[in-house]
Amino acid sequence: MDKLPFVVAENVEGVERVPPRVSKLLLAPKTVGTRNVSMGLNVTAVGSMIPDHVHEDSEEVMFIISGRAKLVIEGEGEWEVGPETAIYSPVGKKHRLENIGDEPLKLVWVYGPPLPQHYEQ
């Protein structure tokens, strides 16, 4: 094994995104050599969101660690969700998460297969 089989999130540089949130790629082909999944951490500021987006070739699952959100999945519905909630977003479905709480929304996300940008470039 050329790479360590783990990462410590606090040691991973986050990518600042707009609307305000930070995303960290933790486990992926280019970080630890995964083949079929990638995993990361997202922290979304109060009043901000993970805007509408679609993954045409990957399923996405998320697990909320802290905070409250409105989850919207196109054609499926919208729900208020909070800590210890697991979320599934099917391939090709537009979805978003809006931070509706009074603290940052912290969640773990997983893609299968990894997104193209999760591979060595």
C-alpha positions as CSV (number, residue, x, y, z in Angstrom):
1,M,0.0,0.0,0.0
2,D,1.6,3.2,-1.2
3,K,-0.7,5.5,0.8
4,L,-1.9,5.5,4.4
5,P,-5.4,3.9,4.6
6,F,-6.7,6.9,6.6
7,V,-6.7,10.6,6.8
8,V,-7.4,13.0,9.8
9,A,-10.0,15.6,8.7
10,E,-8.3,18.5,10.6
11,N,-5.2,17.8,8.5
12,V,-7.0,18.1,5.2
13,E,-7.1,21.5,3.5
14,G,-10.7,22.5,2.8
15,V,-11.9,24.2,-0.4
16,E,-14.0,27.3,0.2
17,R,-17.1,27.3,-2.0
18,V,-19.9,29.8,-2.8
19,P,-22.4,30.0,-1.3
20,P,-20.3,29.9,1.9
21,R,-19.2,26.4,2.8
22,V,-16.0,24.4,3.1
23,S,-15.6,20.9,1.5
24,K,-12.8,18.5,2.3
25,L,-12.0,15.5,0.1
26,L,-11.0,12.8,2.7
27,L,-11.0,9.3,1.0
28,A,-10.7,9.1,-2.7
29,P,-8.6,7.5,-5.5
30,K,-6.2,10.4,-5.3
31,T,-5.9,10.5,-1.5
32,V,-5.8,6.9,-0.3
33,G,-6.3,4.9,-3.4
34,T,-10.0,4.0,-3.2
35,R,-11.5,2.5,-6.3
36,N,-15.3,2.6,-6.0
37,V,-16.1,5.3,-3.5
38,S,-15.0,8.7,-2.3
39,M,-15.8,10.4,1.0
40,G,-15.6,13.9,2.3
41,L,-16.7,16.4,4.9
42,N,-18.8,19.5,4.2
43,V,-19.4,22.4,6.6
44,T,-22.0,24.9,5.5
45,A,-22.4,28.3,7.1
46,V,-25.5,29.4,8.9
47,G,-28.0,30.7,6.3
48,S,-26.0,29.2,3.4
49,M,-26.6,26.1,1.3
50,I,-25.2,23.4,-0.8
51,P,-27.0,24.6,-4.0
52,D,-28.9,22.6,-6.6
53,H,-26.6,20.1,-8.3
54,V,-26.8,16.8,-10.1
55,H,-24.5,13.8,-10.3
56,E,-25.1,12.1,-13.6
57,D,-22.9,9.0,-13.0
58,S,-22.7,8.7,-9.2
59,E,-25.0,8.0,-6.3
60,E,-24.5,10.2,-3.3
61,V,-25.2,9.5,0.4
62,M,-24.8,11.9,3.2
63,F,-24.8,11.7,7.0
64,I,-25.5,14.8,9.1
65,I,-23.3,15.2,12.1
66,S,-24.6,18.5,13.4
67,G,-27.0,21.3,12.3
68,R,-30.4,21.4,10.7
69,A,-31.2,21.5,7.0
70,K,-34.0,21.6,4.4
71,L,-33.3,18.8,2.0
72,V,-34.8,19.2,-1.5
73,I,-34.7,16.4,-4.1
74,E,-36.3,17.2,-7.4
75,G,-39.4,15.3,-8.1
76,E,-39.3,13.6,-4.7
77,G,-40.1,16.3,-2.1
78,E,-38.5,18.5,0.6
79,W,-37.9,17.7,4.3
80,E,-36.4,19.2,7.4
81,V,-33.5,17.0,8.6
82,G,-31.0,17.1,11.5
83,P,-28.2,15.3,13.3
84,E,-27.8,11.5,12.8
85,T,-29.9,11.6,9.6
86,A,-28.6,9.5,6.6
87,I,-29.6,10.8,3.2
88,Y,-29.7,9.2,-0.3
89,S,-29.6,11.1,-3.5
90,P,-30.1,8.9,-6.6
91,V,-28.1,9.3,-9.8
92,G,-29.4,12.1,-12.0
93,K,-31.6,13.8,-9.4
94,K,-31.1,17.5,-8.7
95,H,-30.8,18.1,-5.0
96,R,-29.8,20.7,-2.4
97,L,-29.4,21.2,1.3
98,E,-30.2,24.6,2.9
99,N,-28.8,25.3,6.4
100,I,-31.9,26.4,8.3
101,G,-30.4,26.1,11.8
102,D,-28.4,28.4,14.1
103,E,-25.1,26.5,13.8
104,P,-23.0,25.3,10.9
105,L,-24.3,22.3,9.0
106,K,-21.7,19.6,9.2
107,L,-22.1,16.4,7.1
108,V,-20.1,13.5,5.6
109,W,-20.8,12.7,1.9
110,V,-20.0,9.6,-0.1
111,Y,-20.1,9.1,-3.9
112,G,-20.1,5.8,-5.7
113,P,-18.4,5.7,-8.0
114,P,-16.1,8.7,-7.2
115,L,-16.6,11.9,-9.1
116,P,-14.1,12.5,-12.0
117,Q,-12.3,15.2,-10.0
118,H,-11.6,12.7,-7.2
119,Y,-9.0,10.9,-9.3
120,E,-5.4,11.9,-9.8
121,Q,-5.1,14.7,-12.4
